[in-house]
Amino acid sequence: MSKALYTGSFDPLTSGHLDLIRRSSKMFDTLVVGVIVNPNKKSLFTCEERAEMILDETSDLPNVEVTSFSGLLADYVNANGFDAVVRGLRATSDFDYEIQMAQMNARLFNEGTESVFLMTDPKYSFISSSMIKEVVSLGGSVEGLVPEGVMNKIIAKYR
């Protein structure tokens, strides 16, 4: 039985994140979406709110679970027996960063744990959570770039 982890801050969950979750869920028996808790980073949404948004948007995917964690990714991966860690790539700049992380993690992960890279659907390749927050904070529309339920929650935060 294969078990993979897809991590991120998901502050907020974007359509690009959701696309990767849906595609990854077809590749593994279990996909755990791990919301990273970083106490040094100011988030728009609490960890619980982010996890709830992911759960709401993936309720139709029976093999997707949502959790949160902090600390070293490799420690969490090794302690929970993941076979793979899924990462999304939007551009070459993502690849440069992600390949370095994957090479370090290869040294830290238990034997047999792989990093799996998925290219972002081109229609989502320019989206970032930071950009979404900036556009909404300035009164712009992010319709189609985030799930509708998430969009409503972002708008409510900025009111």
Biotite code that builds the C-alpha atoms (Angstrom):
import biotite.structure as struc

atoms = struc.array([
    struc.Atom([0.000, 0.000, 0.000], chain_id="A", res_id=1, res_name="MET", atom_name="CA", element="C"),
    struc.Atom([1.552, 3.320, -1.068], chain_id="A", res_id=2, res_name="SER", atom_name="CA", element="C"),
    struc.Atom([1.391, 6.407, 1.104], chain_id="A", res_id=3, res_name="LYS", atom_name="CA", element="C"),
    struc.Atom([2.505, 9.879, 0.025], chain_id="A", res_id=4, res_name="ALA", atom_name="CA", element="C"),
    struc.Atom([2.752, 13.291, 1.648], chain_id="A", res_id=5, res_name="LEU", atom_name="CA", element="C"),
    struc.Atom([2.066, 16.618, -0.072], chain_id="A", res_id=6, res_name="TYR", atom_name="CA", element="C"),
    struc.Atom([3.133, 19.538, 2.089], chain_id="A", res_id=7, res_name="THR", atom_name="CA", element="C"),
    struc.Atom([2.728, 23.278, 2.035], chain_id="A", res_id=8, res_name="GLY", atom_name="CA", element="C"),
    struc.Atom([1.568, 26.258, 3.999], chain_id="A", res_id=9, res_name="SER", atom_name="CA", element="C"),
    struc.Atom([-1.641, 26.436, 1.915], chain_id="A", res_id=10, res_name="PHE", atom_name="CA", element="C"),
    struc.Atom([-2.248, 30.008, 3.098], chain_id="A", res_id=11, res_name="ASP", atom_name="CA", element="C"),
    struc.Atom([-4.581, 29.959, 1.246], chain_id="A", res_id=12, res_name="PRO", atom_name="CA", element="C"),
    struc.Atom([-5.274, 26.793, -0.730], chain_id="A", res_id=13, res_name="LEU", atom_name="CA", element="C"),
    struc.Atom([-5.162, 27.660, -4.441], chain_id="A", res_id=14, res_name="THR", atom_name="CA", element="C"),
    struc.Atom([-6.616, 25.951, -7.490], chain_id="A", res_id=15, res_name="SER", atom_name="CA", element="C"),
    struc.Atom([-3.055, 24.891, -8.323], chain_id="A", res_id=16, res_name="GLY", atom_name="CA", element="C"),
    struc.Atom([-2.692, 23.164, -4.945], chain_id="A", res_id=17, res_name="HIS", atom_name="CA", element="C"),
    struc.Atom([-6.053, 21.474, -5.379], chain_id="A", res_id=18, res_name="LEU", atom_name="CA", element="C"),
    struc.Atom([-5.128, 20.279, -8.874], chain_id="A", res_id=19, res_name="ASP", atom_name="CA", element="C"),
    struc.Atom([-1.944, 18.686, -7.506], chain_id="A", res_id=20, res_name="LEU", atom_name="CA", element="C"),
    struc.Atom([-3.882, 17.061, -4.648], chain_id="A", res_id=21, res_name="ILE", atom_name="CA", element="C"),
    struc.Atom([-6.417, 15.578, -7.070], chain_id="A", res_id=22, res_name="ARG", atom_name="CA", element="C"),
    struc.Atom([-3.741, 14.298, -9.461], chain_id="A", res_id=23, res_name="ARG", atom_name="CA", element="C"),
    struc.Atom([-1.566, 12.912, -6.654], chain_id="A", res_id=24, res_name="SER", atom_name="CA", element="C"),
    struc.Atom([-4.503, 11.144, -5.042], chain_id="A", res_id=25, res_name="SER", atom_name="CA", element="C"),
    struc.Atom([-4.778, 8.995, -8.186], chain_id="A", res_id=26, res_name="LYS", atom_name="CA", element="C"),
    struc.Atom([-1.148, 7.904, -7.890], chain_id="A", res_id=27, res_name="MET", atom_name="CA", element="C"),
    struc.Atom([-1.117, 6.671, -4.288], chain_id="A", res_id=28, res_name="PHE", atom_name="CA", element="C"),
    struc.Atom([-3.361, 4.557, -2.082], chain_id="A", res_id=29, res_name="ASP", atom_name="CA", element="C"),
    struc.Atom([-3.239, 7.276, 0.574], chain_id="A", res_id=30, res_name="THR", atom_name="CA", element="C"),
    struc.Atom([-2.314, 10.927, 0.128], chain_id="A", res_id=31, res_name="LEU", atom_name="CA", element="C"),
    struc.Atom([-1.752, 12.948, 3.267], chain_id="A", res_id=32, res_name="VAL", atom_name="CA", element="C"),
    struc.Atom([-1.870, 16.711, 2.821], chain_id="A", res_id=33, res_name="VAL", atom_name="CA", element="C"),
    struc.Atom([0.407, 18.154, 5.479], chain_id="A", res_id=34, res_name="GLY", atom_name="CA", element="C"),
    struc.Atom([-0.169, 21.747, 6.517], chain_id="A", res_id=35, res_name="VAL", atom_name="CA", element="C"),
    struc.Atom([3.172, 23.091, 7.684], chain_id="A", res_id=36, res_name="ILE", atom_name="CA", element="C"),
    struc.Atom([3.094, 25.036, 10.932], chain_id="A", res_id=37, res_name="VAL", atom_name="CA", element="C"),
    struc.Atom([5.722, 27.769, 10.964], chain_id="A", res_id=38, res_name="ASN", atom_name="CA", element="C"),
    struc.Atom([5.468, 29.872, 14.142], chain_id="A", res_id=39, res_name="PRO", atom_name="CA", element="C"),
    struc.Atom([7.886, 32.425, 12.645], chain_id="A", res_id=40, res_name="ASN", atom_name="CA", element="C"),
    struc.Atom([5.600, 33.157, 9.698], chain_id="A", res_id=41, res_name="LYS", atom_name="CA", element="C"),
    struc.Atom([2.528, 35.373, 9.932], chain_id="A", res_id=42, res_name="LYS", atom_name="CA", element="C"),
    struc.Atom([-0.312, 33.563, 8.220], chain_id="A", res_id=43, res_name="SER", atom_name="CA", element="C"),
    struc.Atom([-3.652, 34.920, 7.090], chain_id="A", res_id=44, res_name="LEU", atom_name="CA", element="C"),
    struc.Atom([-5.401, 31.736, 8.227], chain_id="A", res_id=45, res_name="PHE", atom_name="CA", element="C"),
    struc.Atom([-4.746, 29.604, 11.290], chain_id="A", res_id=46, res_name="THR", atom_name="CA", element="C"),
    struc.Atom([-3.443, 26.105, 10.769], chain_id="A", res_id=47, res_name="CYS", atom_name="CA", element="C"),
    struc.Atom([-6.866, 24.757, 11.696], chain_id="A", res_id=48, res_name="GLU", atom_name="CA", element="C"),
    struc.Atom([-8.607, 27.013, 9.169], chain_id="A", res_id=49, res_name="GLU", atom_name="CA", element="C"),
    struc.Atom([-6.217, 25.946, 6.414], chain_id="A", res_id=50, res_name="ARG", atom_name="CA", element="C"),
    struc.Atom([-6.742, 22.258, 7.220], chain_id="A", res_id=51, res_name="ALA", atom_name="CA", element="C"),
    struc.Atom([-10.517, 22.760, 7.264], chain_id="A", res_id=52, res_name="GLU", atom_name="CA", element="C"),
    struc.Atom([-10.463, 24.434, 3.828], chain_id="A", res_id=53, res_name="MET", atom_name="CA", element="C"),
    struc.Atom([-8.467, 21.510, 2.413], chain_id="A", res_id=54, res_name="ILE", atom_name="CA", element="C"),
    struc.Atom([-10.841, 18.991, 3.993], chain_id="A", res_id=55, res_name="LEU", atom_name="CA", element="C"),
    struc.Atom([-13.846, 20.847, 2.556], chain_id="A", res_id=56, res_name="ASP", atom_name="CA", element="C"),
    struc.Atom([-12.356, 20.932, -0.944], chain_id="A", res_id=57, res_name="GLU", atom_name="CA", element="C"),
    struc.Atom([-11.235, 17.276, -0.934], chain_id="A", res_id=58, res_name="THR", atom_name="CA", element="C"),
    struc.Atom([-14.265, 15.686, 0.719], chain_id="A", res_id=59, res_name="SER", atom_name="CA", element="C"),
    struc.Atom([-14.945, 13.761, -2.513], chain_id="A", res_id=60, res_name="ASP", atom_name="CA", element="C"),
    struc.Atom([-11.487, 12.100, -2.376], chain_id="A", res_id=61, res_name="LEU", atom_name="CA", element="C"),
    struc.Atom([-11.745, 9.173, 0.055], chain_id="A", res_id=62, res_name="PRO", atom_name="CA", element="C"),
    struc.Atom([-7.996, 8.453, 0.088], chain_id="A", res_id=63, res_name="ASN", atom_name="CA", element="C"),
    struc.Atom([-6.985, 12.010, 1.064], chain_id="A", res_id=64, res_name="VAL", atom_name="CA", element="C"),
    struc.Atom([-6.242, 12.856, 4.686], chain_id="A", res_id=65, res_name="GLU", atom_name="CA", element="C"),
    struc.Atom([-5.244, 16.228, 6.126], chain_id="A", res_id=66, res_name="VAL", atom_name="CA", element="C"),
    struc.Atom([-2.896, 16.833, 9.025], chain_id="A", res_id=67, res_name="THR", atom_name="CA", element="C"),
    struc.Atom([-0.471, 19.456, 10.261], chain_id="A", res_id=68, res_name="SER", atom_name="CA", element="C"),
    struc.Atom([3.081, 19.303, 11.515], chain_id="A", res_id=69, res_name="PHE", atom_name="CA", element="C"),
    struc.Atom([6.079, 21.410, 12.365], chain_id="A", res_id=70, res_name="SER", atom_name="CA", element="C"),
    struc.Atom([9.780, 20.743, 12.403], chain_id="A", res_id=71, res_name="GLY", atom_name="CA", element="C"),
    struc.Atom([11.997, 18.938, 9.946], chain_id="A", res_id=72, res_name="LEU", atom_name="CA", element="C"),
    struc.Atom([10.130, 17.369, 7.029], chain_id="A", res_id=73, res_name="LEU", atom_name="CA", element="C"),
    struc.Atom([12.381, 14.306, 7.049], chain_id="A", res_id=74, res_name="ALA", atom_name="CA", element="C"),
    struc.Atom([11.607, 13.609, 10.704], chain_id="A", res_id=75, res_name="ASP", atom_name="CA", element="C"),
    struc.Atom([7.876, 13.686, 10.000], chain_id="A", res_id=76, res_name="TYR", atom_name="CA", element="C"),
    struc.Atom([8.234, 11.575, 6.847], chain_id="A", res_id=77, res_name="VAL", atom_name="CA", element="C"),
    struc.Atom([10.387, 8.953, 8.574], chain_id="A", res_id=78, res_name="ASN", atom_name="CA", element="C"),
    struc.Atom([8.202, 8.769, 11.696], chain_id="A", res_id=79, res_name="ALA", atom_name="CA", element="C"),
    struc.Atom([5.072, 8.216, 9.599], chain_id="A", res_id=80, res_name="ASN", atom_name="CA", element="C"),
    struc.Atom([6.354, 5.750, 7.022], chain_id="A", res_id=81, res_name="GLY", atom_name="CA", element="C"),
    struc.Atom([5.714, 7.671, 3.828], chain_id="A", res_id=82, res_name="PHE", atom_name="CA", element="C"),
    struc.Atom([6.790, 6.120, 0.532], chain_id="A", res_id=83, res_name="ASP", atom_name="CA", element="C"),
    struc.Atom([6.910, 9.439, -1.289], chain_id="A", res_id=84, res_name="ALA", atom_name="CA", element="C"),
    struc.Atom([6.816, 13.187, -0.868], chain_id="A", res_id=85, res_name="VAL", atom_name="CA", element="C"),
    struc.Atom([4.996, 15.030, -3.650], chain_id="A", res_id=86, res_name="VAL", atom_name="CA", element="C"),
    struc.Atom([6.175, 18.470, -4.756], chain_id="A", res_id=87, res_name="ARG", atom_name="CA", element="C"),
    struc.Atom([4.724, 20.743, -7.414], chain_id="A", res_id=88, res_name="GLY", atom_name="CA", element="C"),
    struc.Atom([6.833, 22.637, -9.915], chain_id="A", res_id=89, res_name="LEU", atom_name="CA", element="C"),
    struc.Atom([5.577, 25.846, -11.507], chain_id="A", res_id=90, res_name="ARG", atom_name="CA", element="C"),
    struc.Atom([8.757, 27.181, -13.128], chain_id="A", res_id=91, res_name="ALA", atom_name="CA", element="C"),
    struc.Atom([12.484, 26.592, -13.382], chain_id="A", res_id=92, res_name="THR", atom_name="CA", element="C"),
    struc.Atom([12.994, 28.674, -10.249], chain_id="A", res_id=93, res_name="SER", atom_name="CA", element="C"),
    struc.Atom([10.897, 26.109, -8.332], chain_id="A", res_id=94, res_name="ASP", atom_name="CA", element="C"),
    struc.Atom([12.998, 23.321, -9.808], chain_id="A", res_id=95, res_name="PHE", atom_name="CA", element="C"),
    struc.Atom([16.265, 24.916, -8.682], chain_id="A", res_id=96, res_name="ASP", atom_name="CA", element="C"),
    struc.Atom([15.023, 25.116, -5.097], chain_id="A", res_id=97, res_name="TYR", atom_name="CA", element="C"),
    struc.Atom([13.213, 21.768, -5.060], chain_id="A", res_id=98, res_name="GLU", atom_name="CA", element="C"),
    struc.Atom([16.120, 19.751, -6.480], chain_id="A", res_id=99, res_name="ILE", atom_name="CA", element="C"),
    struc.Atom([18.368, 20.991, -3.679], chain_id="A", res_id=100, res_name="GLN", atom_name="CA", element="C"),
    struc.Atom([15.751, 20.065, -1.095], chain_id="A", res_id=101, res_name="MET", atom_name="CA", element="C"),
    struc.Atom([15.186, 16.653, -2.688], chain_id="A", res_id=102, res_name="ALA", atom_name="CA", element="C"),
    struc.Atom([18.902, 15.900, -2.673], chain_id="A", res_id=103, res_name="GLN", atom_name="CA", element="C"),
    struc.Atom([19.197, 16.834, 1.003], chain_id="A", res_id=104, res_name="MET", atom_name="CA", element="C"),
    struc.Atom([16.061, 14.878, 1.848], chain_id="A", res_id=105, res_name="ASN", atom_name="CA", element="C"),
    struc.Atom([17.432, 11.832, 0.005], chain_id="A", res_id=106, res_name="ALA", atom_name="CA", element="C"),
    struc.Atom([20.147, 11.774, 2.669], chain_id="A", res_id=107, res_name="ARG", atom_name="CA", element="C"),
    struc.Atom([17.662, 12.258, 5.510], chain_id="A", res_id=108, res_name="LEU", atom_name="CA", element="C"),
    struc.Atom([14.680, 10.130, 4.452], chain_id="A", res_id=109, res_name="PHE", atom_name="CA", element="C"),
    struc.Atom([14.448, 6.452, 5.323], chain_id="A", res_id=110, res_name="ASN", atom_name="CA", element="C"),
    struc.Atom([15.636, 4.201, 2.522], chain_id="A", res_id=111, res_name="GLU", atom_name="CA", element="C"),
    struc.Atom([13.006, 3.807, -0.188], chain_id="A", res_id=112, res_name="GLY", atom_name="CA", element="C"),
    struc.Atom([11.277, 7.167, 0.319], chain_id="A", res_id=113, res_name="THR", atom_name="CA", element="C"),
    struc.Atom([11.183, 9.116, -2.928], chain_id="A", res_id=114, res_name="GLU", atom_name="CA", element="C"),
    struc.Atom([10.573, 12.731, -3.884], chain_id="A", res_id=115, res_name="SER", atom_name="CA", element="C"),
    struc.Atom([8.011, 12.916, -6.692], chain_id="A", res_id=116, res_name="VAL", atom_name="CA", element="C"),
    struc.Atom([7.683, 16.068, -8.784], chain_id="A", res_id=117, res_name="PHE", atom_name="CA", element="C"),
    struc.Atom([4.541, 17.028, -10.674], chain_id="A", res_id=118, res_name="LEU", atom_name="CA", element="C"),
    struc.Atom([4.413, 19.867, -13.133], chain_id="A", res_id=119, res_name="MET", atom_name="CA", element="C"),
    struc.Atom([1.693, 22.374, -12.386], chain_id="A", res_id=120, res_name="THR", atom_name="CA", element="C"),
    struc.Atom([-1.079, 22.629, -14.932], chain_id="A", res_id=121, res_name="ASP", atom_name="CA", element="C"),
    struc.Atom([-0.074, 25.615, -17.112], chain_id="A", res_id=122, res_name="PRO", atom_name="CA", element="C"),
    struc.Atom([-3.315, 27.434, -16.319], chain_id="A", res_id=123, res_name="LYS", atom_name="CA", element="C"),
    struc.Atom([-2.199, 27.585, -12.666], chain_id="A", res_id=124, res_name="TYR", atom_name="CA", element="C"),
    struc.Atom([1.540, 28.087, -13.154], chain_id="A", res_id=125, res_name="SER", atom_name="CA", element="C"),
    struc.Atom([1.544, 31.773, -12.236], chain_id="A", res_id=126, res_name="PHE", atom_name="CA", element="C"),
    struc.Atom([-0.542, 31.430, -9.067], chain_id="A", res_id=127, res_name="ILE", atom_name="CA", element="C"),
    struc.Atom([0.983, 31.742, -5.610], chain_id="A", res_id=128, res_name="SER", atom_name="CA", element="C"),
    struc.Atom([-0.723, 32.101, -2.250], chain_id="A", res_id=129, res_name="SER", atom_name="CA", element="C"),
    struc.Atom([1.112, 35.397, -1.709], chain_id="A", res_id=130, res_name="SER", atom_name="CA", element="C"),
    struc.Atom([-0.204, 36.778, -4.980], chain_id="A", res_id=131, res_name="MET", atom_name="CA", element="C"),
    struc.Atom([-3.749, 35.686, -4.136], chain_id="A", res_id=132, res_name="ILE", atom_name="CA", element="C"),
    struc.Atom([-3.629, 37.484, -0.782], chain_id="A", res_id=133, res_name="LYS", atom_name="CA", element="C"),
    struc.Atom([-2.212, 40.639, -2.342], chain_id="A", res_id=134, res_name="GLU", atom_name="CA", element="C"),
    struc.Atom([-4.848, 40.789, -5.088], chain_id="A", res_id=135, res_name="VAL", atom_name="CA", element="C"),
    struc.Atom([-7.733, 40.264, -2.645], chain_id="A", res_id=136, res_name="VAL", atom_name="CA", element="C"),
    struc.Atom([-6.299, 42.776, -0.145], chain_id="A", res_id=137, res_name="SER", atom_name="CA", element="C"),
    struc.Atom([-6.314, 45.382, -2.914], chain_id="A", res_id=138, res_name="LEU", atom_name="CA", element="C"),
    struc.Atom([-9.884, 44.602, -3.948], chain_id="A", res_id=139, res_name="GLY", atom_name="CA", element="C"),
    struc.Atom([-9.147, 42.477, -7.025], chain_id="A", res_id=140, res_name="GLY", atom_name="CA", element="C"),
    struc.Atom([-10.870, 39.300, -8.123], chain_id="A", res_id=141, res_name="SER", atom_name="CA", element="C"),
    struc.Atom([-9.264, 35.862, -7.762], chain_id="A", res_id=142, res_name="VAL", atom_name="CA", element="C"),
    struc.Atom([-12.241, 33.975, -9.151], chain_id="A", res_id=143, res_name="GLU", atom_name="CA", element="C"),
    struc.Atom([-11.099, 30.681, -10.666], chain_id="A", res_id=144, res_name="GLY", atom_name="CA", element="C"),
    struc.Atom([-7.663, 30.928, -9.043], chain_id="A", res_id=145, res_name="LEU", atom_name="CA", element="C"),
    struc.Atom([-8.876, 29.537, -5.729], chain_id="A", res_id=146, res_name="VAL", atom_name="CA", element="C"),
    struc.Atom([-11.883, 27.331, -4.941], chain_id="A", res_id=147, res_name="PRO", atom_name="CA", element="C"),
    struc.Atom([-15.043, 29.397, -4.405], chain_id="A", res_id=148, res_name="GLU", atom_name="CA", element="C"),
    struc.Atom([-15.339, 28.498, -0.709], chain_id="A", res_id=149, res_name="GLY", atom_name="CA", element="C"),
    struc.Atom([-11.742, 29.546, -0.141], chain_id="A", res_id=150, res_name="VAL", atom_name="CA", element="C"),
    struc.Atom([-12.291, 32.781, -2.061], chain_id="A", res_id=151, res_name="MET", atom_name="CA", element="C"),
    struc.Atom([-15.225, 33.683, 0.187], chain_id="A", res_id=152, res_name="ASN", atom_name="CA", element="C"),
    struc.Atom([-13.097, 33.068, 3.291], chain_id="A", res_id=153, res_name="LYS", atom_name="CA", element="C"),
    struc.Atom([-10.240, 35.218, 1.999], chain_id="A", res_id=154, res_name="ILE", atom_name="CA", element="C"),
    struc.Atom([-12.608, 38.069, 1.157], chain_id="A", res_id=155, res_name="ILE", atom_name="CA", element="C"),
    struc.Atom([-14.161, 37.812, 4.637], chain_id="A", res_id=156, res_name="ALA", atom_name="CA", element="C"),
    struc.Atom([-10.688, 38.039, 6.233], chain_id="A", res_id=157, res_name="LYS", atom_name="CA", element="C"),
    struc.Atom([-9.960, 41.298, 4.449], chain_id="A", res_id=158, res_name="TYR", atom_name="CA", element="C"),
    struc.Atom([-13.324, 42.925, 5.269], chain_id="A", res_id=159, res_name="ARG", atom_name="CA", element="C"),
])
